[in-house]
Amino acid sequence: MEKRTRNKQKGIDMKAVEWILRQLRSLGPYLAIELLLPGGSIVALVLWTYRHRAAAHRTAAHGVPALPTVRCTA
């Protein structure tokens, strides 16, 4: 029984590692742009925003604010 639990945990751990690696690979091109181009941070941010605009539209459609709102009470 303990071996079965260990194998299940190992499978969960491997899925987590695979997910992290996928996320890092998706950021690779943006990191390269950021390092190689002058003003690359802005260019990379604009490209990332453009590529992920569908997710932002879905989030906005569900009524969830894209950015947290901060109120100043001064």
Backbone as numpy.savetxt, mean C-alpha at the origin, in Angstrom:
# Nx Ny Nz CAx CAy CAz Cx Cy Cz
-1.54 -33.70 16.55 -2.36 -32.51 16.55 -1.49 -31.25 16.55
-0.43 -31.27 17.33 0.46 -30.11 17.41 1.13 -29.85 16.06
1.47 -30.92 15.35 2.11 -30.78 14.05 1.16 -30.11 13.05
-0.12 -30.44 13.14 -1.12 -29.86 12.25 -1.24 -28.35 12.50
-1.22 -27.97 13.77 -1.30 -26.56 14.14 -0.07 -25.81 13.65
1.10 -26.43 13.79 2.34 -25.80 13.31 2.30 -25.60 11.80
1.82 -26.62 11.07 1.75 -26.50 9.62 0.77 -25.41 9.19
-0.34 -25.30 9.90 -1.32 -24.27 9.59 -0.72 -22.89 9.83
-0.01 -22.73 10.95 0.63 -21.45 11.26 1.70 -21.12 10.22
2.44 -22.13 9.79 3.47 -21.91 8.78 2.85 -21.41 7.48
1.69 -21.98 7.11 0.99 -21.54 5.91 0.54 -20.09 6.02
0.04 -19.72 7.19 -0.39 -18.34 7.42 0.81 -17.40 7.35
1.92 -17.80 7.94 3.14 -16.98 7.91 3.64 -16.80 6.48
3.60 -17.85 5.68 4.07 -17.77 4.29 3.18 -16.83 3.48
1.88 -16.86 3.71 0.98 -15.95 3.01 1.28 -14.50 3.38
1.59 -14.26 4.65 1.92 -12.91 5.09 3.21 -12.43 4.43
4.20 -13.30 4.36 5.48 -12.93 3.73 5.26 -12.66 2.24
4.47 -13.49 1.58 4.19 -13.28 0.16 3.48 -11.96 -0.07
2.54 -11.61 0.82 1.83 -10.35 0.68 2.79 -9.17 0.83
3.67 -9.25 1.82 4.65 -8.17 2.04 5.56 -8.02 0.83
6.03 -9.13 0.29 6.90 -9.07 -0.89 6.18 -8.48 -2.09
4.91 -8.84 -2.27 4.12 -8.27 -3.38 4.01 -6.76 -3.22
3.78 -6.30 -2.00 3.65 -4.86 -1.76 4.97 -4.15 -2.05
6.07 -4.74 -1.64 7.38 -4.13 -1.90 7.69 -4.08 -3.39
7.34 -5.16 -4.11 7.57 -5.18 -5.55 6.74 -4.11 -6.26
5.54 -3.87 -5.77 4.70 -2.86 -6.42 5.24 -1.45 -6.19
6.00 -1.25 -5.14 6.58 0.07 -4.86 7.92 0.28 -5.57
8.51 -0.77 -6.09 9.82 -0.69 -6.72 9.96 0.38 -7.79
9.06 0.41 -8.79 9.20 1.43 -9.84 9.11 2.86 -9.30
8.26 3.07 -8.30 8.13 4.41 -7.73 9.40 4.81 -6.97
10.01 3.84 -6.31 11.25 4.11 -5.60 12.36 4.46 -6.59
12.42 3.74 -7.70 13.43 4.02 -8.73 13.24 5.42 -9.30
11.99 5.80 -9.59 11.72 7.15 -10.10 12.15 8.19 -9.08
11.83 7.92 -7.82 12.17 8.87 -6.76 13.67 9.08 -6.65
14.43 8.01 -6.82 15.88 8.11 -6.66 16.57 8.68 -7.90
16.03 8.42 -9.08 16.74 8.77 -10.31 16.40 10.14 -10.87
15.20 10.62 -10.66 14.80 11.88 -11.25 14.88 13.02 -10.26
15.27 14.22 -10.75 15.18 15.38 -9.88 13.70 15.68 -9.65
13.33 15.91 -8.42 11.92 16.10 -8.10 11.15 14.79 -8.18
11.87 13.70 -8.05 11.28 12.38 -8.23 10.21 12.03 -7.22
10.30 12.60 -6.03 9.28 12.32 -5.01 7.91 12.78 -5.48
7.87 13.96 -6.06 6.60 14.50 -6.54 6.11 13.69 -7.73
7.01 13.37 -8.65 6.63 12.58 -9.82 6.11 11.21 -9.39
6.81 10.56 -8.48 6.39 9.24 -8.01 5.04 9.32 -7.31
4.81 10.34 -6.52 3.53 10.50 -5.83 2.39 10.72 -6.82
2.63 11.54 -7.83 1.60 11.79 -8.85 1.30 10.50 -9.62
2.32 9.76 -10.01 2.10 8.50 -10.73 1.37 7.48 -9.87
1.76 7.37 -8.60 1.09 6.42 -7.71 -0.38 6.80 -7.54
-0.65 8.09 -7.38 -2.03 8.55 -7.23 -2.83 8.26 -8.49
-2.24 8.50 -9.64 -2.92 8.23 -10.91 -3.24 6.75 -11.06
-2.29 5.90 -10.73 -2.49 4.45 -10.87 -3.50 3.90 -9.88
-3.67 4.53 -8.74 -4.56 4.02 -7.70 -5.83 4.86 -7.55
-6.18 5.62 -8.58 -7.35 6.49 -8.48 -8.65 5.71 -8.36
-8.72 4.52 -8.94 -9.95 3.72 -8.84 -10.24 3.34 -7.39
-9.21 2.99 -6.65 -9.39 2.65 -5.23 -9.85 3.88 -4.45
-9.34 5.04 -4.80 -9.76 6.26 -4.11 -11.22 6.57 -4.42
-11.65 6.33 -5.66 -13.06 6.56 -6.01 -13.97 5.60 -5.26
-13.56 4.33 -5.14 -14.36 3.35 -4.41 -14.48 3.76 -2.94
-13.39 4.22 -2.37 -13.40 4.63 -0.97 -14.32 5.82 -0.78
-14.25 6.78 -1.68 -15.09 7.97 -1.58 -16.56 7.62 -1.78
-16.84 6.64 -2.63 -18.22 6.24 -2.89 -18.88 5.62 -1.67
-18.08 5.02 -0.80 -18.62 4.40 0.40 -18.76 5.38 1.55
-18.44 6.65 1.30 -18.60 7.66 2.33 -17.45 7.72 3.31
-16.37 7.01 3.04 -15.21 7.04 3.92 -14.29 8.15 3.42
-13.92 9.09 4.27 -13.04 10.16 3.80 -11.68 9.62 3.38
-11.16 10.12 2.28 -9.87 9.67 1.78 -8.76 10.05 2.75
-8.88 11.22 3.33 -7.89 11.68 4.31 -8.62 12.00 5.61
-7.99 11.71 6.72 -8.64 12.05 7.99 -8.80 13.55 8.13
-9.91 13.97 8.64 -10.12 15.40 8.81 -9.68 15.80 10.21
-9.04 16.94 10.28 -8.54 17.46 11.54 -9.19 18.82 11.76
-9.80 18.99 12.91 -10.43 20.25 13.23 -9.59 21.00 14.25
-9.37 22.25 13.94 -8.64 23.12 14.87 -9.65 23.93 15.67
-9.53 23.86 16.95 -10.42 24.64 17.81 -9.60 25.70 18.53
-9.34 26.76 17.81 -8.53 27.82 18.41 -9.28 29.12 18.42
